[in-house]
Amino acid sequence: MFRSVKLYVFILCNVVALNAQKVTGPICFACDRTDNPEDCRSSTTCESEMACSVQEIIAPHGVVYFWSGCESYDLCEGMAEATSNVFVVGKRSTNRCAYCCSVDLCNGNCSSFVNLAFHKPAYQSSVHSSGGTADRAVDGDTTKNYFTGQSCMCTADGEHYPWWAVDLGHEFHVTNVKLHNRDDADDGRSIHLKVEISNVNATLLPKDSPLFQTCGTYVGHSSDGNTVTIDCPRNTVGRWVRVQQTDPNYEWLQLCEVEVFGL
């Protein structure tokens, strides 16, 4: 009898202990509203079947803010399916950040998933008479037909070593740069490109300045309207990104969109 009571108590205690060890999800940054997700300083532990999330909210009248916290797997799956059909993976967008992740405190920024150059101040060495201004390469429109799309930049005739540059606003670790080339130029535009990063105003630096870090190069043409992703070396840091035409025998630089990603 005594042995039976001991066994009952043992089983009861283990059941209580198992119930106390409630399965939980990750620890996530949690803020209802911040101007930048990196400003969030509070955190919470999610329940099971939940993941960390950060979402860019565009309120009425164009006000933009960020929400961060725990999100259900169902909603996370919906966000992933809307872009890449990959579950609990961040998505890249030119104008909105919304992703889920399942590691502790993984929802602390949006810079890894959004185009850092979108609507940032852009400049170029000259402007073609047809009106291909620098801002066209950061307008979020990747249309590759120069004349019908009205969304490609173009430098002037007769210029040697033309360039295009964007000011990201502050320093980033730049991981890669995506170049969207024109698809309606029969002679193949934008040959021999170098992507450079600097913390110094790139509009003031000469070609091959030592103040640039080279992200990478591309040798080819854009007659097929190809999109080229250039991966930067580790520890490529800077505020300015410049795309430099390096072919001495070619006088134009034309790009329909430039996307910059980093941390």
Summary of the structure (lengths in Angstrom):
residues: 263
radius of gyration: 24.9
end to end distance: 66.8
largest distance: 102.5
contacts: 841
relative contact order: 0.15
helix: 17%
strand: 37%
